[in-house]
């Protein structure tokens, strides 16, 4: 037999459970641009086989950007457009679209802006006698940008870039206030766009035929700049 006893309530007392959060820190490793899961990092490989430099260490960081390898070609006196090779990885045969990765762990959702600047025109890598040390008129284009994340936050915007001008800083992507929290990638093109040779038509290098060339390799640097959006101060 079960006896139910109902106790008379004389008093109740409320206690609290509290937890707080501040801006995050530390490096976020690169993620796969096709499935950008921050808990499953990948190890991209540079075109020369080296490991990329480490990303930022803080609350708002550039974690990684692809380097672009446009291959080796016969000298031509005709205008030429060359496709970049797809991103490759250590310990994997996978190839993916090239991409840039940003992480916002500030917890303020104030927005951010990602810019890029081609530091200089393509110049010869090796030293020595140089008849044509600079690749005059060459320009990089970044097409079909797609922002992607797995966190469900409002999406940043990204725009295609046609013929980047050396020395000019150009906006790649921006997250307005309330958007862009967590880890985001901007990839150029989709997996289905990659050719069977592992090239991407969404990142191109145009070289004018009238630009004279030595039989050697030329190189430039792309500087990526991440900035917080300015906050409006009350007047």
C-alpha positions in Angstrom: 0.0 0.0 0.0 1.4 3.5 -1.0 0.8 6.3 1.4 1.0 9.8 -0.1 2.1 12.5 2.2 1.6 16.2 1.2 3.8 18.5 3.1 2.6 21.9 4.0 4.7 24.7 2.4 5.9 27.2 4.9 8.5 28.9 2.7 10.2 29.0 -0.7 13.6 30.3 -1.7 15.0 31.2 -5.1 18.7 30.8 -6.0 20.4 31.7 -9.2 22.5 30.0 -11.8 24.9 32.5 -13.6 27.3 32.2 -16.5 29.1 35.0 -18.3 31.0 35.3 -21.6 33.6 37.6 -22.9 35.3 38.0 -26.3 37.1 34.9 -27.5 40.7 34.5 -28.3 43.2 32.1 -29.8 43.7 30.8 -33.3 40.9 29.2 -35.4 42.5 26.7 -37.7 41.4 26.6 -41.4 38.3 24.7 -42.3 37.1 23.0 -45.4 35.4 25.7 -47.5 32.7 23.3 -48.7 31.7 22.3 -45.1 33.2 25.0 -42.8 33.0 23.2 -39.5 35.3 24.9 -37.0 35.6 21.6 -35.0 37.1 19.8 -38.0 40.2 21.7 -39.1 42.1 21.1 -42.3 45.7 21.8 -43.3 45.9 23.7 -46.6 49.1 23.5 -48.7 50.7 26.4 -50.5 51.6 26.2 -54.2 55.2 25.6 -53.3 54.4 22.7 -51.0 54.9 24.7 -47.7 52.5 25.3 -44.9 50.6 28.6 -44.8 51.5 31.1 -42.1 49.4 30.9 -39.0 46.2 33.0 -38.8 45.5 35.7 -36.3 45.2 35.2 -32.5 42.3 37.3 -31.1 38.6 38.0 -31.2 38.4 39.1 -34.9 40.9 37.3 -37.1 41.9 36.3 -40.6 42.5 32.6 -40.2 43.7 31.7 -43.8 43.7 32.9 -47.4 44.6 30.8 -50.4 47.6 31.6 -52.5 47.0 31.5 -56.2 49.1 29.4 -58.6 48.4 30.2 -62.2 50.8 27.6 -63.6 53.6 27.7 -66.1 52.9 28.6 -69.8 54.6 29.2 -73.1 55.4 32.8 -73.8 52.7 34.3 -76.1 52.3 37.6 -77.9 48.5 37.1 -77.7 46.3 38.2 -74.8 46.0 35.2 -72.4 43.8 34.4 -69.4 45.1 31.7 -67.0 43.0 29.8 -64.4 44.3 29.3 -60.9 44.9 25.9 -59.5 42.4 24.7 -56.9 43.3 24.6 -53.2 45.1 21.4 -52.1 45.8 19.9 -48.7 48.3 17.9 -46.7 47.4 14.3 -46.1 44.5 14.5 -48.6 43.9 14.2 -52.3 41.0 16.6 -52.1 40.9 19.8 -54.1 38.5 22.6 -53.3 37.7 26.1 -54.4 40.2 28.7 -53.1 39.0 30.7 -50.2 39.5 33.3 -47.4 38.4 32.6 -43.8 37.4 35.0 -41.1 36.4 34.3 -37.5 34.5 36.8 -35.3 34.5 35.8 -31.6 33.9 39.3 -30.2 30.3 38.5 -29.2 29.2 42.1 -30.1 28.0 41.4 -33.7 29.3 44.9 -34.7 30.2 43.7 -38.2 33.5 43.6 -40.1 35.0 44.3 -43.5 37.6 42.2 -45.5 39.7 43.9 -48.1 42.5 42.9 -50.4 45.3 44.7 -52.0 47.7 43.5 -54.7 50.9 45.0 -53.3 52.7 45.4 -56.6 52.7 44.2 -60.2 54.0 40.7 -60.8 57.8 40.8 -60.6 60.5 38.2 -61.3 61.3 35.9 -58.4 64.9 35.2 -59.1 67.6 37.8 -59.1 70.1 38.3 -61.9 70.0 39.8 -65.4 66.4 41.0 -66.0 65.4 42.4 -69.3 61.7 42.4 -68.4 61.6 42.4 -64.5 57.9 43.3 -64.4 54.8 41.7 -66.0 53.2 44.9 -67.2 49.4 45.0 -67.3 48.8 41.7 -65.6 45.6 41.6 -63.4 43.9 39.1 -61.1 40.1 38.7 -61.0 38.1 36.9 -58.3 34.6 35.8 -59.5 31.5 34.1 -58.1 32.2 34.7 -54.3 30.1 32.6 -51.9 30.1 33.3 -48.1 29.5 30.1 -46.1 29.2 29.1 -42.5 27.6 26.4 -40.4 26.6 28.7 -37.5 23.2 30.0 -38.8 24.1 33.7 -38.3 23.1 36.4 -40.8 25.3 36.1 -43.9 28.0 38.7 -44.9 27.9 40.0 -48.4 30.7 39.5 -51.0 31.3 40.9 -54.4 33.2 39.7 -57.5 36.4 41.6 -58.2 37.4 42.3 -61.7 41.0 43.2 -62.6 42.5 44.1 -59.2 44.7 47.2 -59.5 48.2 47.0 -57.8 48.4 49.3 -54.8 44.6 49.8 -54.5 42.7 48.3 -51.6 39.4 46.7 -52.6 36.6 45.4 -50.5 36.1 41.6 -50.7 33.3 41.0 -48.2 31.5 42.8 -45.4 29.3 41.9 -42.5 26.9 44.5 -41.4 25.9 45.0 -37.7 24.3 41.8 -36.5 25.9 39.6 -39.2 29.1 37.6 -39.6 29.5 36.1 -36.1 31.5 32.9 -35.8 33.7 31.4 -38.5 33.0 32.3 -42.2 34.6 31.5 -45.5 34.4 33.3 -48.8 35.1 30.8 -51.5 35.4 31.6 -55.2 33.2 29.3 -57.3 31.8 25.9 -56.3 33.2 22.4 -56.2 31.3 21.6 -59.5 33.2 24.5 -61.2 36.6 22.9 -60.9 38.0 21.4 -64.0 39.2 17.8 -64.4 42.8 19.2 -64.3 42.1 20.8 -60.9 41.8 24.4 -62.1 39.2 27.0 -61.2 37.8 29.4 -63.8 36.6 31.7 -61.0 40.1 33.0 -60.2 41.9 34.2 -63.3 45.1 36.1 -64.3 45.0 38.2 -67.4 48.3 38.8 -69.2 48.4 41.2 -72.2 50.1 39.8 -75.2 52.0 43.1 -75.7 53.6 42.7 -72.2 57.2 41.4 -72.8 58.2 38.4 -70.7 61.4 36.7 -69.8 61.5 32.9 -69.6 61.2 32.8 -65.8 58.6 33.0 -63.0 56.9 36.2 -61.8 55.2 36.7 -58.4 53.2 39.3 -56.5 51.8 39.5 -53.0 48.1 39.9 -52.0 47.7 41.6 -48.7 44.4 40.8 -46.9 43.1 43.4 -44.5 40.3 42.8 -41.8 38.8 45.7 -40.0 36.0 46.3 -37.5 33.1 48.4 -38.8 33.0 51.8 -37.0 30.3 52.1 -34.3 28.0 55.1 -34.2 28.6 57.2 -31.1 25.6 59.0 -29.7 25.6 62.7 -30.3 
